[in-house]
Amino acid sequence: MSKAATQLRFYDLEPESNTLHDDVLDGLSQPQKHIPPKYFYDEHGSCLFEAICETDAYYPTRTEMAILKDNLEEICTCLGSDCVLVEPGSGSSRKVRLLLDELEPHTYMPLDISSDFLKSVAHGLAEDYPHINVTAACVDYTAPIALPYFPENRRRVAFFPGSSIGNFEPEEAVTFLGNLADLVDDTGGLLIGVDLKKDPSILNAAYNDKEGITAQFNLNLLAHLNRELGANFDFDGFDHRAFYNEQKGRIEMHLISKRDQWATVAGHRFHFSAGESIHTESSYKYTVEEFQILARQAGFSPRKVWTDRDGLFSVQYFEHAD
Ligand SMILES: C[S@@+](CC[C@H](N)C(=O)[O-])C[C@H]1O[C@@H](n2cnc3c(N)ncnc32)[C@H](O)[C@@H]1O
């Protein structure tokens, strides 16, 4: 067994494919058709998300990385070395590498729904950090996270970067954060990246990159459904649309039907009028204060906030409220 293999555990708790089936049929049957954003992430979707992060317009990734780098020492002091660091929706685990270099946790637990992508990332981490236990699990974090293994008697800290919290409706965000509060327990903490409210032109540009990668990412959802549910969506029949809904404080991403058409999904036929949309993602933006209110409702106390000079993005640290 290689050295890396001794440090790596992998648990496949991937949701049943009937969850996808039920979610999609239910979402497409609503007056405003919608599909949960977690279904963007097949292996190709995960790669496309990484490519979005490299575009000029998509400021969140580079801004959050810069905040982490600029405040690394202080952040690591908050987290405490030798902890168990749990990252739901870990993706490429690129950001956590900054922390792993400095923090040296006892265990790092990347959790993601994109199983093959997670496996290859976890192997890379175990190779590069042979002194850290890497325990990866394919899970759907929208349900309470029950991990089959947790090192005993160690402080747990959740790391949730990328402003993925914005993909939840605010009341769902409170439920999710409450699940994280339960996961990290009384002595634990939460380090979370939260995208901030700002000039809508910056937001609109970020979700409409001129390279068209966000459009490919959005349309790849249909490819995922064609493959997994035997659907017959015509990719050329839909356009990507993303805009900031100022009243709701969120970016909305939609697929717009270019013409009157039908698609069959798992044997069920759905009609799409010309111009009709499938709502594929929301990305809520918060002020620091608005987000702290949500986190308090979920059982966390604010401890520290770091932002970039332009106030585009925040990294916030919370501890479990007593
Ligand atoms: C926007 S990416 C962020 C990746 C990374 N955390 C970052 O900040 O760059 C979202 C990640 O969460 C994963 N994800 C999305 N929905 C999920 C769910 N319901 N359960 C588990 N993972 C999920 C995706 O596969 C993807 O890797």
The ligand as an SDF file (V2000), in Angstrom:
LIG
                    3D

 27 29  0  0  0  0  0  0  0  0999 V2000
  -19.5980   26.2900   -6.4780 C   0  0  0  0  0  0  0  0  0  0  0  0
  -18.6620   24.8320   -6.2220 S   0  0  0  0  0  0  0  0  0  0  0  0
  -17.5850   25.3670   -4.9120 C   0  0  0  0  0  0  0  0  0  0  0  0
  -16.3670   24.5040   -4.7840 C   0  0  0  0  0  0  0  0  0  0  0  0
  -15.4050   24.9270   -3.6840 C   0  0  0  0  0  0  0  0  0  0  0  0
  -15.9870   24.7830   -2.3510 N   0  0  0  0  0  0  0  0  0  0  0  0
  -14.9370   26.3380   -3.9010 C   0  0  0  0  0  0  0  0  0  0  0  0
  -15.2330   27.1890   -3.0640 O   0  0  0  0  0  0  0  0  0  0  0  0
  -14.2720   26.6060   -4.9110 O   0  0  0  0  0  0  0  0  0  0  0  0
  -19.8260   23.8580   -5.3920 C   0  0  0  0  0  0  0  0  0  0  0  0
  -19.3240   22.4790   -5.0110 C   0  0  0  0  0  0  0  0  0  0  0  0
  -20.2930   21.8770   -4.1560 O   0  0  0  0  0  0  0  0  0  0  0  0
  -20.6630   20.6020   -4.6540 C   0  0  0  0  0  0  0  0  0  0  0  0
  -22.0900   20.4640   -4.3610 N   0  0  0  0  0  0  0  0  0  0  0  0
  -23.1300   21.1680   -4.8800 C   0  0  0  0  0  0  0  0  0  0  0  0
  -24.2850   20.7850   -4.3180 N   0  0  0  0  0  0  0  0  0  0  0  0
  -23.9660   19.8120   -3.4150 C   0  0  0  0  0  0  0  0  0  0  0  0
  -24.7310   19.0160   -2.5120 C   0  0  0  0  0  0  0  0  0  0  0  0
  -26.0450   19.1660   -2.4230 N   0  0  0  0  0  0  0  0  0  0  0  0
  -24.0820   18.1190   -1.7380 N   0  0  0  0  0  0  0  0  0  0  0  0
  -22.7320   17.9550   -1.8200 C   0  0  0  0  0  0  0  0  0  0  0  0
  -21.9550   18.6830   -2.6610 N   0  0  0  0  0  0  0  0  0  0  0  0
  -22.5640   19.5910   -3.4500 C   0  0  0  0  0  0  0  0  0  0  0  0
  -20.3730   20.6300   -6.1370 C   0  0  0  0  0  0  0  0  0  0  0  0
  -20.1180   19.3450   -6.6580 O   0  0  0  0  0  0  0  0  0  0  0  0
  -19.1460   21.5490   -6.1870 C   0  0  0  0  0  0  0  0  0  0  0  0
  -17.9680   20.8270   -6.0340 O   0  0  0  0  0  0  0  0  0  0  0  0
  1  2  1  0
  2  3  1  0
  2 10  1  0
  3  4  1  0
  4  5  1  0
  5  6  1  0
  5  7  1  0
  7  8  2  0
  7  9  1  0
 10 11  1  0
 11 12  1  0
 11 26  1  0
 12 13  1  0
 13 14  1  0
 13 24  1  0
 14 15  1  0
 14 23  1  0
 15 16  2  0
 16 17  1  0
 17 18  1  0
 17 23  2  0
 18 19  1  0
 18 20  2  0
 20 21  1  0
 21 22  2  0
 22 23  1  0
 24 25  1  0
 24 26  1  0
 26 27  1  0
M  CHG  2   2   1   9  -1
M  END
$$$$
